[in-house]
Structures are given as structure tokens and as C-alpha cells.
Amino acid sequence: MSHAEPQSFISKYIFSFDHKVIGIQYLVTAMVMALLGGALALMIRTQLQHPAIGLFAPEAYLSYVTMHGTIMVFFVVSMAISGFGNFLIPLQIGARDMAYPFLNMLSYWTMVPACLIMIASFFVPGGAAAAGWTMYPR
């Protein structure tokens, strides 16, 4: 009787093809981004409630609103739906895994750099996007 070699943390949780692990990764990332989006919402509400405090420059307000909306829609709602879908759908239909497990893993790992680029946009010259929550050009 041979024993299976134990998997490393990296192969089991980082580069996993298992739909349940990928679903949990999506959900955890969505929660982290929800905290960031919620922090932006608190900053926006604080600025509106106490404008004399000057929590941030008036020019940054539209940028914070834009980034809050973008993060909440694309990186919280979309990722949470993907997480629940990845976790539950194969279990509900009785499949062993998703149709293309590598592509499933790759789709998650393209969202992570997108999250990091979105966060990094606060720290570049010119700042983050500032189109407003409607995303209409001025």
C-alpha cells in the first residue's frame, strides 16, 4: 500500500485546480475587497457629514466615489458570485470539477493582479479614476 505524498501549501491552496478551493479563494478575495470598498464608503460618508474636517482634498472626492463603486461592483459582487458558483454548481450537478480546471484557476489569478492594479492606482501621479459612480465622461 503506497501513501500519497502530502501536498505543499502552495500546490494545495495557491495553484489548486479544485473548484472548492478556487471558490473559497474568490470569496476570501471578495471579502478583502469589500473591506476596502467599505473603508472608502466610510471615508466618503465622513467627508459628507463633516466637510469642515477636510478628511481628504475636494479633488479626491470624485476619485474615491469612482473607486468605491468600481471595487464594489467588479471586485466584490462579481467575485462573490464567481466564488459561490465555483463552489456550488459542480456539487449541485454532480460533476467532479469544472469543465476546464486550469482555465478556472487562471481566471481567479487574473483577478488578483486586477485588484492590485486598482489599489495601486491611488498611489500614481494623477491619482485613481475620477469619472464618478455613473462613469459618464465629463
C-alpha positions in Angstrom: 0.0 0.0 0.0 1.5 3.3 -1.1 0.9 6.5 0.7 0.2 9.7 -1.3 2.8 12.3 -0.9 1.5 15.2 1.1 0.8 18.3 -0.9 2.6 21.6 -0.1 0.6 24.6 0.9 1.4 26.3 -2.4 0.2 23.3 -4.6 -2.9 22.7 -2.4 -4.1 26.3 -1.9 -2.4 28.6 -4.3 -2.3 26.7 -7.6 -5.2 24.3 -7.0 -7.4 23.0 -9.7 -10.1 22.1 -7.2 -13.2 24.1 -7.7 -14.0 24.3 -4.0 -10.6 25.8 -3.2 -10.9 28.3 -6.1 -14.4 29.2 -4.9 -13.1 29.9 -1.4 -10.2 32.0 -2.9 -12.8 34.1 -4.8 -14.9 34.5 -1.6 -12.0 35.5 0.6 -10.7 38.0 -2.0 -14.2 39.4 -2.3 -14.3 39.9 1.4 -11.0 41.7 1.5 -12.1 43.9 -1.3 -15.4 44.5 0.5 -13.4 45.8 3.5 -11.5 48.2 1.2 -14.7 49.3 -0.6 -16.4 49.7 2.8 -13.5 51.8 4.1 -13.9 54.1 1.0 -17.6 54.3 1.7 -16.9 55.3 5.3 -14.5 58.0 4.2 -17.0 59.4 1.7 -19.7 59.5 4.3 -17.5 61.1 6.9 -16.4 63.8 4.3 -20.1 64.5 3.5 -21.1 64.6 7.2 -18.2 66.8 8.3 -16.9 68.7 5.4 -15.0 71.2 7.6 -12.7 68.4 8.9 -11.3 68.0 5.4 -10.6 64.3 5.6 -9.3 64.5 2.0 -8.9 67.1 -0.7 -12.1 68.0 -2.5 -10.5 67.0 -5.8 -10.1 63.4 -4.4 -13.8 63.0 -3.6 -14.9 62.0 -7.0 -11.9 59.6 -7.3 -13.0 57.9 -4.0 -16.6 57.6 -5.2 -15.5 56.1 -8.5 -13.1 53.7 -6.9 -15.7 52.7 -4.3 -18.2 51.9 -7.0 -15.8 50.0 -9.2 -14.4 47.9 -6.4 -17.8 47.0 -5.0 -19.3 46.0 -8.4 -16.3 44.3 -10.1 -14.3 43.0 -7.2 -17.0 42.2 -4.6 -20.2 41.4 -6.3 -18.7 39.7 -9.3 -16.1 37.8 -7.3 -18.7 36.7 -4.7 -21.0 35.3 -7.4 -18.0 33.6 -9.1 -17.0 32.1 -5.7 -20.4 30.7 -4.9 -20.7 29.4 -8.5 -17.3 27.7 -8.4 -18.0 26.1 -5.1 -21.7 25.1 -5.5 -22.5 24.4 -9.2 -20.3 21.3 -9.6 -21.6 19.9 -6.4 -25.2 20.5 -7.4 -24.9 18.9 -10.8 -22.7 16.0 -9.5 -19.6 16.9 -11.5 -16.1 16.2 -10.2 -14.8 19.6 -11.2 -15.4 22.5 -13.6 -15.1 21.8 -17.3 -11.6 23.4 -17.7 -10.0 23.4 -14.2 -6.8 25.2 -15.4 -8.8 27.9 -17.0 -10.8 28.2 -13.9 -7.7 28.6 -11.8 -6.3 31.1 -14.3 -9.4 33.2 -14.2 -9.0 33.7 -10.5 -5.3 34.5 -10.8 -6.1 37.2 -13.4 -8.5 38.9 -10.9 -5.8 39.2 -8.2 -3.4 41.4 -10.3 -6.5 43.4 -11.4 -7.3 44.1 -7.7 -3.7 45.1 -7.0 -3.6 47.4 -10.0 -6.8 49.0 -8.9 -5.4 49.6 -5.4 -2.1 50.8 -6.8 -3.9 53.5 -8.9 -4.3 55.5 -5.7 -0.5 55.9 -5.5 0.3 57.0 -9.0 0.7 60.6 -10.2 -2.7 61.9 -11.2 -4.4 59.5 -8.8 -7.1 57.0 -9.4 -10.0 57.2 -11.8 -12.4 60.1 -11.2 -15.3 59.6 -13.5 -18.0 59.4 -10.8 -20.2 56.5 -9.9 -22.0 56.7 -13.2 -18.8 56.5 -15.3 -20.1 59.2 -17.7 -17.3 61.2 -19.3 -17.3 64.9 -18.3 
